[in-house]
Structure formats: structure tokens, C-alpha cells
């Protein structure tokens, strides 16, 4: 499931039990520099497909130049805007890197490419003032959700081989995630700040139902109004930690 493409192309039905956790916007800022409101650099793991990507979410005063620097003082991104847009300025930036599978880029290679530590996010406002925030980029990934069921039926291990058939009402459940990933990334404490549940109908056109859930909620009934729109669905459960890192799993189900 490609969440970015879904957000752009599909009509989206959104239901949020809690607002999205607000980023700290950096760890430390110099007195002479303006901190960003939000400055997060983080990892997303698709545990089902086996791929990793680096993401960033940055928001603050209008800027015309932006850069991200690793702990070893290597810039991994530099953005400058020009012309009329430079006079207008940008305030928010979100990006996702490409996510090659593990056969092309192993987890060890990915984490060596993007070392753990303090990343500096720097920018320049339209008035020439310096913007800067620091954020901790962690290699600790949450474990994937376990014991996933749809209306009591265990989740499919491979949707290309078999799609579980379930009855309504459709309730998707999973065990709470409390530990780091057993195989990917670093070991360490994991604080889950939210789950995101995404259910997709692909035919005849893509429709998406998305819900953000607090960390103590690991079960949700999908509204009948959405379930009535198709006979087969894909879904994703995403686990977000306090460092913004995401671990996602995907599966599917069909209606009886």
C-alpha cells in the first residue's frame, strides 16, 4: 500500500480518535537562530514487503533555503527555492525517499547510509535570518504488530496465495506493540505514541478509510458504510514510536 499515492489520488474517508502527536520540533536551539515548529527525520519500515525509507517532516517560519545534516556533518539534502516562489517562501516540507527492497538495499546498508544520532535541520528565512533545529534520528524500530485478526480470523500470511473470508461486522485487532523489532535496526526501549489503521478498496476506484488510534487502542470496527462499498479489501497497520519511526504491516480480507 502506498499511503502517499492514496492521499493524492483517492477520495479519503478519515476518522481520528485522537489528534496526531505533535513533534517536539528539535532537541536544542541556539539563541541566535529561530527553531522550526516541527523538525523530524525518521525511518519507515514496511515489514510485509521488506523495505526501508527515510522520511522528514519540517514546518516553521517561511524559508527559501533548507538543509539536513547528519551527525558526521554530511548534508543529505539541500533545497533552495527561486523566483516567485522564493519571494513567497515555503513553510512546510514532507518527503519520503525511495524504498528499495532488502535484496537491493539490506537493512544493514540502509542504517550505515543514515547513521543514528543528532541531525541538524537548517534554513534561512525570507528576511535572511537563520533557522535551526536538532532532532534525534533513531535506529530503534518497533516490532511489527502480532496476532492480527479480522473478525476473529487470523491475518493472511500471503495475499497472493489466499485471502481470508470474514463476516461482518469487520473488526481488526492486534496485540499491543511494546518492544523493538527482533531483527531490523537497533535494540532499545520503544514508546508507541499511536497506531494508524488504513483500509483500502481498490476497485472500481481506490477509496481509503484511515483512523489514528492512541497507543492503548488495538482494535477497531470498520464502519459498515465503508465495508458495503466492496467485497475485498487491503489493510495496513502502522506503529509510530516517540522518535517518529514507523513499522507497517499489510494484509487483506474478503467478505463472505
CORUR-V692178 format. One record per pair of residues at least 12 apart in sequence whose C-alpha atoms are under 6 Angstrom apart, sorted by the first residue. I is the first residue (numbers start at 1). J is the second residue. D is the distance in whole Angstrom. If there is no record, write none. Layout:
BEGIN
((I J D) (I J D))
END
This chain:
BEGIN
((10 206 5) (10 207 5) (11 207 6) (12 208 5) (13 209 5) (14 209 6) (14 210 5) (15 211 5) (16 211 5) (16 212 5) (17 213 6) (23 38 6) (25 37 5) (25 38 4) (25 39 5) (26 39 6) (26 133 5) (26 134 4) (26 135 5) (27 134 5) (27 135 6) (28 134 6) (29 133 6) (33 130 5) (33 131 5) (34 131 5) (35 131 6) (35 132 5) (35 133 5) (36 60 5) (36 133 6) (37 59 6) (37 60 5) (38 58 5) (38 59 5) (39 57 6) (39 58 5) (40 56 6) (40 57 5) (41 55 6) (41 56 4) (41 137 6) (42 54 6) (42 55 5) (42 137 6) (42 244 6) (42 245 5) (43 55 6) (43 245 5) (44 245 6) (44 246 5) (44 247 6) (45 247 5) (46 248 5) (47 248 6) (47 249 5) (48 249 5) (48 250 6) (50 101 6) (50 102 6) (51 99 6) (51 100 6) (51 101 4) (51 102 6) (52 99 5) (53 97 5) (53 99 5) (54 97 5) (55 95 6) (55 96 5) (56 94 6) (56 95 6) (57 93 6) (57 94 5) (58 92 6) (58 93 5) (59 91 6) (59 92 4) (60 91 5) (61 91 6) (62 89 5) (62 90 5) (62 91 5) (62 125 6) (63 89 5) (63 90 5) (63 124 5) (63 125 4) (63 126 6) (64 80 6) (64 81 5) (64 86 5) (64 89 5) (65 79 6) (65 80 4) (65 123 5) (65 124 5) (66 78 6) (66 79 5) (66 122 6) (66 123 4) (67 121 6) (67 122 5) (68 120 6) (68 121 5) (69 119 6) (69 120 5) (70 119 5) (71 117 6) (71 118 5) (71 119 6) (116 137 5) (116 138 5) (116 139 6) (117 136 6) (117 137 5) (118 135 6) (118 136 5) (119 134 6) (119 135 5) (120 133 6) (120 134 5) (121 133 5) (139 185 5) (139 186 5) (140 185 5) (140 186 5) (140 187 6) (141 180 6) (141 181 5) (141 185 6) (142 180 4) (142 181 5) (143 179 6) (143 180 5) (143 181 4) (145 177 6) (146 174 6) (146 175 6) (147 174 5) (147 175 6) (148 173 6) (148 174 4) (149 172 6) (149 173 5) (150 171 6) (150 172 5) (151 170 5) (151 171 5) (163 253 5) (164 253 5) (165 253 6) (165 254 5) (165 255 5) (165 256 6) (166 255 5) (166 256 6) (167 255 6) (167 256 6) (170 221 6) (170 222 6) (171 220 5) (171 221 4) (172 219 6) (172 220 6) (173 218 6) (173 219 4) (174 218 6) (191 241 5) (191 242 6) (192 215 6) (192 240 6) (192 241 4) (193 215 6) (193 240 6) (193 241 5) (193 242 6) (194 213 6) (194 214 5) (194 215 5) (194 240 6) (195 212 6) (195 213 5) (195 238 6) (195 239 5) (196 211 6) (196 212 4) (196 237 6) (196 238 5) (197 210 6) (197 211 5) (197 236 6) (197 237 5) (198 210 4) (198 235 5) (198 236 5) (199 234 6) (199 235 4) (200 233 6) (200 234 5) (201 233 5) (231 254 6) (231 255 5) (232 253 6) (232 254 4) (233 252 6) (233 253 6) (234 251 6) (234 252 4) (235 250 6) (235 251 5) (235 252 6) (236 249 6) (236 250 4) (237 249 5))
END
